[in-house]
Amino acid sequence: LVGSEMCIRDRNNATDRVLFVLATSTDSLSAMEICYIMLSKWYKTIHITTASAKLAFLSKKGLADITTIGRVRISDEGIKTIEALVAKNRNNRKS
């Protein structure tokens, strides 16, 4: 889904970064797991309250699905959004 041509550091806002983390995971994630993954893989920090708010926002927009209490996974619409971001990033690098 998300190739090496796109890095979380390329994302300008927390919402895109949280969506990116969801896209790179095969499992549903909690806000705490989002924080841990961002820090351990990409050395980016996000407060758990912000992560929770972004997960709720993504769910409300239809870009993520709530699977169980406190756990969220990317939706088909979220995958399309990430793919569009990857394509845009690829095009920007070619320019």
Secondary structure, DSSP 4 states (H G I P E B T S, - for coil): ---TT--GGG--SHHHHHHHHHHT-SS-B-HHHHHHHHHHHH-----HHHHHHHHHHHHHTTSEEEEETTEEEE-HHHHHHHHHHHHHHHHHHH-
